[in-house]
Amino acid sequence: MPEKIDVNELGRTVDPKSLSEDQLVGALRAGLADGGGKDIDPSLFARLVKSTGKGQLEAVMSSDVRRPVLDAIFGRMAEFYSSKGSSAKRQVVHWHVTGAPSGGSDDFQTVMQHGACEVSEELSEEPRTELTMDGVQFLKVVTNNASPVTLFMTRKLKVAGDVGFATALQKMFTIPSA
């Protein structure tokens, strides 16, 4: 295998299970360097998540690559927001991705209104709903490789606030899948 491979190539041609955890983390580190997340094909990333073992995903989400992965996902979230679910009313969601190497969580706020979605790291507004899940489950949800309803029923996803709205969130985003 070449020493450096981009994330799209990884999702397209490499079986991630053939890589060590360090190789996978290294490939993601290189692919996400200098804001490279905007160049990653979401369908290929979804395929990569789908074909990567749980232990490897845990290694990614407990490494220094966790934050660039989250930044890439949240940085492109507005692209995948569908105005089908839009409202004139501000809809605020707080996302808590647990299991950060520091022992806490990475927190983001999305505000959806008038067909637009804004993402912030400041939890500055009262949320309509809050979603809490670990990093692996988050990756699976945002790549359409896990059902949020199933994760909620198995207590791997915690919802505070408006559960009905949380259920509708998936329909508000065009989630690329593998």
C-alpha positions in Angstrom: 0.0 0.0 0.0 1.3 3.5 -0.8 2.5 5.5 2.2 0.0 8.3 1.6 -3.5 7.8 0.2 -6.4 10.2 0.0 -9.6 9.5 1.8 -11.6 9.3 -1.5 -9.2 6.6 -2.8 -9.4 4.9 0.6 -13.2 4.7 0.3 -13.1 3.7 -3.3 -10.5 1.0 -3.5 -9.1 -0.1 -0.1 -10.6 -2.6 2.3 -10.2 -0.7 5.6 -10.1 -3.9 7.5 -6.8 -4.7 5.7 -5.3 -1.6 7.4 -4.0 -1.3 10.9 -5.6 1.2 13.2 -2.5 3.4 12.8 -2.7 3.2 9.0 -6.3 4.2 8.9 -5.8 7.1 11.3 -2.8 8.2 9.3 -4.8 8.1 6.0 -7.6 10.2 7.6 -5.0 12.6 9.1 -3.4 13.2 5.7 -6.8 13.5 3.9 -8.2 16.0 6.4 -5.0 18.1 6.7 -5.5 21.8 5.9 -9.3 21.6 5.7 -9.3 18.7 3.2 -12.7 17.6 4.4 -14.4 19.7 1.8 -12.8 17.5 -0.9 -14.1 14.2 0.4 -16.9 12.6 -1.5 -19.6 12.0 1.1 -20.7 8.7 -0.5 -17.2 7.4 -0.4 -16.8 8.4 3.2 -20.1 6.6 4.0 -18.8 3.5 2.3 -15.5 3.8 4.3 -17.5 4.0 7.6 -19.7 1.1 6.6 -16.7 -1.2 5.8 -14.6 -0.2 8.7 -14.6 -2.3 11.8 -15.9 -1.0 15.1 -12.4 -1.2 16.7 -10.9 0.9 13.9 -13.7 3.5 14.2 -13.1 3.6 17.9 -9.4 4.2 17.2 -10.2 7.0 14.8 -12.6 8.7 17.3 -10.1 8.4 20.2 -7.2 9.8 18.2 -6.1 13.3 17.1 -8.1 12.8 13.9 -11.4 12.9 15.8 -11.6 16.7 15.7 -10.8 17.1 12.0 -13.4 14.4 11.2 -16.1 16.2 13.2 -15.1 19.5 11.8 -15.4 18.1 8.3 -18.8 16.6 9.0 -20.2 19.7 10.7 -18.5 22.0 8.3 -20.5 20.5 5.4 -23.8 19.9 7.2 -25.4 22.9 5.7 -24.8 21.4 2.2 -27.0 18.5 3.1 -29.8 20.3 4.7 -33.0 20.0 2.8 -35.4 22.9 2.8 -38.2 20.3 2.7 -38.2 20.3 6.5 -37.6 24.0 6.8 -39.6 26.4 8.9 -39.8 30.1 9.6 -39.3 29.2 13.2 -35.7 28.7 14.5 -35.1 25.1 15.1 -32.0 24.6 17.4 -30.3 21.2 17.9 -27.4 20.6 20.3 -25.1 17.7 19.3 -23.0 16.1 22.0 -20.5 13.6 20.6 -19.1 11.8 23.7 -15.8 9.9 24.1 -13.4 12.8 23.4 -9.8 12.0 24.3 -10.1 14.7 27.0 -12.9 12.6 28.6 -15.6 15.1 27.7 -17.6 15.6 24.5 -17.4 17.7 21.4 -20.4 19.9 21.2 -22.0 21.6 18.2 -25.2 23.6 17.6 -27.2 23.6 14.4 -29.8 26.3 13.8 -32.2 25.6 11.0 -34.5 28.4 9.7 -35.9 29.5 6.3 -34.2 26.7 4.4 -30.8 27.4 5.9 -28.7 25.5 8.4 -26.0 27.2 10.4 -23.4 25.3 12.5 -21.6 26.6 15.5 -19.5 25.3 18.3 -21.2 27.7 20.7 -24.2 26.3 22.4 -25.7 29.8 22.6 -29.4 29.1 22.1 -32.0 27.1 23.9 -32.3 23.8 21.9 -35.5 22.2 20.7 -33.7 18.9 21.1 -30.3 17.6 22.2 -28.7 14.5 20.8 -26.0 12.7 22.7 -24.1 9.7 21.3 -20.5 8.4 21.2 -18.2 9.1 18.2 -18.7 5.7 16.5 -22.5 5.9 16.6 -22.3 9.5 15.4 -20.2 8.5 12.4 -22.7 5.7 11.6 -25.7 8.0 11.9 -24.3 10.8 9.7 -23.3 8.4 7.0 -26.6 6.6 7.0 -25.1 3.4 8.3 -27.2 3.2 11.5 -30.8 4.0 12.3 -31.2 6.8 14.9 -34.4 5.2 16.0 -32.7 1.9 16.6 -29.9 3.6 18.5 -32.4 5.5 20.6 -34.3 2.3 21.4 -31.1 0.6 22.4 -30.0 3.6 24.5 -26.9 4.3 22.3 -28.5 7.7 21.3 -30.0 9.9 24.0 -32.5 12.5 23.2 -33.5 15.4 25.4 -36.3 17.7 24.5 -38.6 17.2 21.6 -38.3 13.5 20.6 -40.7 13.9 17.7 -38.5 16.6 16.2 -35.4 14.5 16.7 -37.1 11.7 14.8 -37.8 14.1 11.9 -34.2 15.4 11.7 -33.1 12.5 9.5 -35.6 13.6 6.9 -34.3 17.2 7.0 -30.9 16.1 5.7 -30.0 14.4 2.4 -27.6 11.9 3.9 -25.3 10.3 1.5 -25.0 6.5 1.8 -22.6 3.9 0.8 
